């Protein structure tokens, strides 16, 4: 992304600085500041590459749908594990067919 030489130096510095600041803020558990710093970097990138961000914006609903499917599968698996943990060893053995 930065290797093309299209972005001005000050924009590169703002993006790199905001990513670094966000990482430090998240590590210090200052989540609001980390989100703000990330937003600054993303805003600069969006102003430089609007066509790429438009493509990402259009594909966001698909990503959310896939994420929700994964979360539903994880919830079902967790429910099954919880149910299996609540069974006695004899019940589990009989369920398997022993």
N, C-alpha and C positions, 0 to 999 in steps of 0.2 A: 504494500500500500504506500509506504513512504519512499520506496526505492525509485519510483517513476520520476522523481524530480519535479513534479507538477505543483506540489504544495510549497507554499512559502515557508521560509525558515521559522518565522515567528509562530506560524500555525503548528508546525511540527513540535516546537517547544511547548506550546500550550497543551497539545494532545499528550505528549510524553509527561509533562508535569502533572496534568490532571490524573493520568493513569497512576503515576507514582504516588500522588497525594491520596488518591482513592484507596490504593492498596494499604498504605500506612494507616489511614483512618479506619478501614475495615479491620485491620489487625488490632487496632486499639479499641475496637468495639464502639466506634463513633459512626454508627450506620447512617445517620442523617447526613453528616458531612461527606461520607464516602459516596452516597448516592448523588449528592450535589456536585461533587468533583467529577464523578463519572458523567453526569449530565452535561457538564461544561465541555468535556472532551468529545462526547458524542455530538454536541451541537456544532462544534468546530468541524468535525468530520462530515456531518450532514451538510454543512454549508459548502464544503469542498467537493463532495461526491453525492449530489442530490439524487442522481439516477440509481445509484446502488442502494441508497437508503429507501427509495421508493419501492424497489424490488423486495427488500427485506420487509417493509411495511405491508406489502400485499401478501406476503407469505406467512405473516404472524398468526392469523387464525388457524392455519394448518398446524403450526408448531404447538399452539395451545391445545388443539384437539388431540394431537398425539400425546402431549404431556398428560392430559386428563385420562386418556386410555391407560397409560402407564400407571398413573396413580390409582385408578380403579383396579387394575390387576394386582398391584401391591396391596391394596386394602383387602381384596379377596384372599390373597395368600396369607396375609396377617391374620385374617379371621379364621382361616383353616388351621393355621399353626396354633392359635389360641384355643380353638376347639380341641385339637389333638392333645395339647398340653393339659387340658382339663380332664381328659379321659383317663380312666385307670388303665394300667398295663393290660389287664384281662380284657377290657372292652376293646382296646386297640387290637389285641391279638384276635379276638372274635370277628372284628370288622374285616381284618385282612383275610380271614378264612381259616384260622388255625384251630 
